[in-house]
Amino acid sequence: MNTNKPQILLSIESALVRLGIGGLFLFETIIIIVLPPYSLKSLIKQVAFIGARSLSVIVIAGLFVGMVIALQFHDTLVRFGSVSLLGSAVGLSLIRELGPVLTALMITGRAGSAMCAEIGIMRVDNQIDALECMAIDPYRYLFAPRILAGIICVPILTTIFILVGIFGGYFVGVVLFGVNPGSYFQGMSDTVLNRDLFMGFSKSLVFGLLIVWIACDKGFHLHLDKHGAFGSEGVSRITTEAVVLSSIAILFTDYLLSALIL
Amino acid sequence: MYDSNIKNIIEIEALNTRYKDKQILSDISLLVERKEIMVIMGHSGSGKSTLLRHMIGLDTPVSGSVKLFGKEITKLKKSNLYELRKHIGVAFQSGALFSSMTLQENVELPLHQHTKLDHSTIRIMSRLKLELMKLTDYEDLMPAELSGGMLKRAGLARAVIMDPKILFFDEPSAGLDPVTSAELDELILQLRNALNMTIVVVTHELESAFKIADRITVIDNGSQIITGDKEAIRKSTDPRIVNMLQRKAVNKNIDADGYLNKLTRN
């Protein structure tokens, strides 16, 4: 160990090394995704895990988020006498920001954490070594279907979140507060541009990749944990780290992509 | 592709490995002949499981060579290493079964991944192996529902499902009652006799080792003390071997200053 370097430099160095390992992990998984053979069965299993099993939570979250946005915007817009803009306000905020970000955060909590813990336990219990010994590439068997499923499911779940949110907003604005239904939808279709849809879609795509990448990488490299914790403590630590890191990465990338596209 | 008729199916030469500053294995050299049962013995922490991990290419040594079927595995490309591993089976200490799959799915996994056999053929093949391990009645259970001995037998069934030329078994007797442990020893002998496998077993159980071994290697503190047949081990005058055979605790000379330092260090 080089003791001449100050602690801060050592920390930066180890963070960069870890980032490099994570980058190589993603690179190798993407190469595997592109190259045959493809396993449709394991992809479907992961789509069911990340997608289908997250559906109820996404629908409930989308509904209430749409309702609360309509509630807040209605209260604000009434003060300016522009209630007719309610539809555009709800639509734009859901499509550009809240839909992709909140969906990604929900999937991180529901599927990302479970995935990280599962792979971490596989590492602790030698199951990953067992895969290697059976000549089964963990990148192909475990990670490729998960990453692909993340990229497929998160945009679809985001779309569902947005649609349900728009319906929730409609319920509060039109049914409860009596806003004209025509102006709710007309306002939305007038102001939402293709660029907004592109922004929402590209964000959800990137978030899908980020969530699964971080969860799988953290679990797979549990033994590289700098605190040296293995066993159940190690699994709990990396799962927490994966959720925190994913959430920060999602919020950071959200700003970055917004700034790039706007 | 791999010459399984080669005389020395495993060749290890001058193997050295260390973790951080600690030397784990020093200068290990070992030849395992075809159809031989080689037992690697040593007390906990002696480095025997690390040696096993090097033999199957899960760890890379600092120096030295490890050859399986005459191929240097430390220098093999990932794809070639996977190809070679299709001819070996590894049974882990804990079984290392996939907890999300039933016993049968676990055993069938290598066949599904590496062969194009149809589902019913795979089922018959997995039942053959499960029957050999007396596990057919439990094929639909999840690993969490199995006892320790069953988990080991299930791990063994999965390890031999592809009829490997070499079988590695990590601690078959650890944590098992004497009867179950004896049953596993019988199974290991059966596998060698019926399927002509070369078997490497890592264990610290004397009785089990002497029952199954053709030759025994004893490792202590990462160093190879002796490799020889059972008679050679029994006749050895090395105090570490004598202590091991007589199940005596090792009396290391106590360094008073070192002992005090250990107690008072921060």
Interface residues (C-beta under 8 A of the other chain):
Chain A: E118 I121 M122 D125 N126 Q127 D129 A130 E132 C133 M134 A135 I136 D137 Y141
Chain B: R53 I56 L58 K78 Y82 E83 R85 K86 I88 G89 V90 F92 Q93 S94 A96 L97 F98 S99 S100 L109 P110 Q113 H114 G155 R158 M162
